[in-house]
Amino acid sequence: MPFRLSFLPALGLIAALPGTAASAPAAANHVVAGEWTIGPIVRGRNHSVGMPLHPTPRRGGGWQIDLPRAPGSVHYVTFPHGPLTGKSRIVMRYRVEAAPGVRIVPPSAPDLPSILTLYFQRRGDSWTARGPYETYRWFATFASQMPITPGDHVMTAPLNGNWTAILTSSARSNPAAFRAALAEADQVGFVLGGGDGYGHGVYATGPARIIVTEFRVE
């Protein structure tokens, strides 16, 4: 396949819990809406259908994404960061708002739970998942919210955790590839999906949004 996102390996998920980042050291808070891209854009095509290119800034700080209705979907939400070598963790504080009865749905499997997962990508990815490129995108599968439901959340992903690559590799099974990805990291953020892939997108059945108030790489 010329274009592959992530396929779901065995999950080691933990709930996003409030208060996780309370003792985190000082680090830049990456919440400038214009720095973030809603994508991914692969060979000129944006796979987040029916979405603006950037999140919407909020008065008082942070930004929001209004989730689309079907057939729209939102997949990857990232910003350019640079190498992650020497960093210890990624922390995101966010809120999900939805009208009563609204569901957030993975289009590839509407009856299965939606998932939000922290993520980073190595520079130079071909988006094929072939050969060495199978280890160019990494997902904090152990620090996912499943399903995506209303409320305030804090998600923390230590960079010494067992991150998962696109198909079969993990930080433990292929530590050299994981270290190389950290050293040449480019995009950092989160992905939305469920069903057959962590980054295969979601839509909402009614009014719903994700509000990000804090995103730190520490």
C-alpha positions as CSV (number, residue, x, y, z in Angstrom):
1,M,0.0,0.0,0.0
2,P,1.4,3.4,-0.8
3,F,-0.1,5.0,2.3
4,R,-0.3,3.4,5.7
5,L,-1.1,4.9,9.0
6,S,-1.0,2.7,12.2
7,F,-2.7,-0.7,12.6
8,L,-3.7,-1.6,16.1
9,P,-1.3,-4.0,17.9
10,A,-2.1,-5.5,21.2
11,L,-3.2,-2.6,23.4
12,G,-1.6,-1.7,26.7
13,L,-3.8,1.2,27.4
14,I,-4.1,3.3,30.5
15,A,-6.8,5.9,31.1
16,A,-5.9,9.6,30.9
17,L,-6.1,10.8,34.5
18,P,-6.4,14.3,35.8
19,G,-3.5,15.7,37.7
20,T,-0.7,13.6,36.1
21,A,1.5,16.5,35.2
22,A,1.2,18.5,38.5
23,S,4.9,17.9,39.4
24,A,6.4,18.3,35.9
25,P,9.4,20.5,35.4
26,A,9.0,23.8,33.6
27,A,8.9,23.4,29.8
28,A,7.5,25.3,26.9
29,N,3.7,25.1,26.5
30,H,3.1,24.4,22.8
31,V,-0.5,25.7,22.4
32,V,-0.2,28.3,19.7
33,A,-2.9,27.2,17.3
34,G,-1.1,28.4,14.1
35,E,1.9,26.1,14.9
36,W,-0.3,23.0,14.7
37,T,-1.5,21.2,11.5
38,I,-4.6,19.0,11.2
39,G,-3.6,16.3,8.8
40,P,-1.7,14.3,7.7
41,I,-1.0,15.8,4.3
42,V,0.5,13.1,2.1
43,R,1.5,13.8,-1.5
44,G,-0.7,16.8,-1.5
45,R,-3.8,15.2,0.0
46,N,-5.0,16.1,3.5
47,H,-6.5,12.9,5.0
48,S,-8.4,15.0,7.6
49,V,-11.4,15.5,5.4
50,G,-13.6,18.6,5.9
51,M,-11.2,20.1,8.5
52,P,-9.4,23.5,8.5
53,L,-5.6,23.3,8.3
54,H,-5.1,24.6,11.8
55,P,-7.0,24.5,15.1
56,T,-9.0,27.5,16.3
57,P,-7.3,29.7,19.0
58,R,-9.3,30.3,22.1
59,R,-9.6,33.5,24.1
60,G,-7.5,33.1,27.2
61,G,-5.1,30.5,25.7
62,G,-5.1,27.1,24.1
63,W,-7.0,26.0,21.0
64,Q,-9.9,23.8,19.9
65,I,-10.8,21.4,17.1
66,D,-14.5,21.1,16.3
67,L,-15.0,17.5,15.3
68,P,-16.6,17.0,11.9
69,R,-19.7,15.0,11.1
70,A,-19.5,12.0,8.6
71,P,-18.2,11.8,5.9
72,G,-15.6,14.2,7.4
73,S,-12.9,13.0,9.8
74,V,-9.8,14.2,11.7
75,H,-6.7,12.0,12.0
76,Y,-3.4,13.6,13.0
77,V,-2.8,16.9,14.9
78,T,0.9,17.8,15.1
79,F,3.4,20.6,15.3
80,P,7.1,20.7,14.3
81,H,9.3,20.1,17.3
82,G,12.7,18.6,16.5
83,P,14.8,16.0,18.3
84,L,13.5,14.4,21.4
85,T,16.8,13.0,22.6
86,G,17.3,14.1,26.3
87,K,13.6,14.6,26.8
88,S,11.7,12.5,29.3
89,R,8.0,12.7,28.6
90,I,5.1,14.3,26.7
91,V,2.2,15.7,28.6
92,M,-1.1,17.0,27.2
93,R,-3.9,18.5,29.2
94,Y,-7.2,18.7,27.3
95,R,-11.0,18.8,27.5
96,V,-13.6,17.0,25.4
97,E,-17.0,18.7,25.1
98,A,-19.9,17.1,23.4
99,A,-23.7,17.6,23.3
100,P,-25.8,15.0,25.2
101,G,-25.9,11.7,23.3
102,V,-23.1,12.6,20.8
103,R,-20.6,9.8,20.1
104,I,-17.1,10.2,18.7
105,V,-16.7,7.4,16.2
106,P,-13.9,5.7,14.2
107,P,-15.2,5.6,10.6
108,S,-13.4,2.3,9.9
109,A,-15.3,0.6,12.7
110,P,-18.3,2.7,14.0
111,D,-19.2,0.1,16.6
112,L,-15.8,0.0,18.2
113,P,-14.3,2.6,20.7
114,S,-12.6,5.8,19.4
115,I,-9.0,6.4,20.6
116,L,-6.8,9.4,21.2
117,T,-3.0,8.7,21.4
118,L,0.1,10.7,21.9
119,Y,2.5,10.5,18.9
120,F,5.7,11.6,17.2
121,Q,7.2,11.1,13.8
122,R,10.7,10.8,12.5
123,R,11.9,13.3,9.8
124,G,11.9,12.0,6.2
125,D,9.0,9.6,6.5
126,S,7.9,8.1,3.2
127,W,4.4,7.2,4.5
128,T,4.7,3.7,3.1
129,A,5.5,1.8,6.3
130,R,7.8,-0.4,4.2
131,G,11.3,-1.5,5.3
132,P,12.9,1.0,7.7
133,Y,9.9,3.3,7.3
134,E,7.8,1.0,9.5
135,T,9.6,2.6,12.4
136,Y,9.2,6.3,11.4
137,R,5.9,6.9,13.3
138,W,5.5,6.1,17.0
139,F,2.4,5.9,19.1
140,A,2.1,6.0,22.9
141,T,-0.3,3.1,22.9
142,F,0.1,2.6,26.7
143,A,-1.1,6.2,27.2
144,S,-4.3,6.4,25.2
145,Q,-7.9,7.5,26.0
146,M,-10.3,4.8,24.8
147,P,-13.1,5.7,24.1
148,I,-12.9,9.5,23.7
149,T,-15.5,10.8,26.1
150,P,-16.4,14.3,27.5
151,G,-14.5,15.6,30.5
152,D,-11.1,17.1,31.5
153,H,-8.1,14.9,31.0
154,V,-4.3,14.8,31.4
155,M,-2.3,12.3,29.3
156,T,1.4,11.6,30.0
157,A,3.6,9.5,27.9
158,P,7.2,8.8,29.2
159,L,9.7,8.6,26.4
160,N,11.3,5.5,28.1
161,G,7.9,3.7,27.7
162,N,7.2,0.9,25.2
163,W,6.1,3.0,22.3
164,T,4.6,1.2,19.3
165,A,5.6,1.7,15.7
166,I,3.3,1.4,12.6
167,L,3.0,-2.4,12.3
168,T,5.0,-4.7,14.5
169,S,7.9,-2.9,16.1
170,S,8.0,-1.5,19.6
171,A,10.6,0.5,21.5
172,R,11.5,-2.7,23.3
173,S,11.7,-5.0,20.3
174,N,13.6,-2.5,18.1
175,P,15.4,0.0,20.5
176,A,17.9,1.1,17.8
177,A,15.1,2.3,15.5
178,F,13.3,4.0,18.4
179,R,16.5,5.9,19.5
180,A,17.0,7.0,15.9
181,A,13.4,8.2,15.7
182,L,13.9,10.2,18.9
183,A,17.2,11.7,17.6
184,E,15.5,12.7,14.3
185,A,12.0,13.5,15.5
186,D,10.2,16.1,13.5
187,Q,6.4,16.2,14.2
188,V,4.9,15.7,17.7
189,G,1.3,15.7,18.8
190,F,-1.6,13.2,18.9
191,V,-3.6,11.1,16.6
192,L,-7.3,10.1,16.6
193,G,-8.6,6.7,15.4
194,G,-9.9,3.3,16.4
195,G,-11.0,0.2,14.6
196,D,-8.1,-0.7,12.3
197,G,-5.7,2.1,13.3
198,Y,-4.7,4.6,15.9
199,G,-4.5,7.4,13.3
200,H,-7.3,6.4,11.0
201,G,-9.6,9.2,12.1
202,V,-12.8,10.0,14.0
203,Y,-16.0,11.9,13.4
204,A,-18.7,13.0,15.7
205,T,-22.4,12.2,15.5
206,G,-23.3,15.8,16.7
207,P,-21.6,18.9,18.1
208,A,-18.3,18.0,19.8
209,R,-14.9,19.5,20.2
210,I,-11.4,18.8,21.7
211,I,-9.8,21.7,23.6
212,V,-6.1,21.6,24.2
213,T,-4.9,23.9,27.0
214,E,-1.4,22.4,27.6
215,F,1.1,20.4,25.6
216,R,4.6,20.1,26.9
217,V,7.7,18.1,25.9
218,E,9.7,17.9,29.0
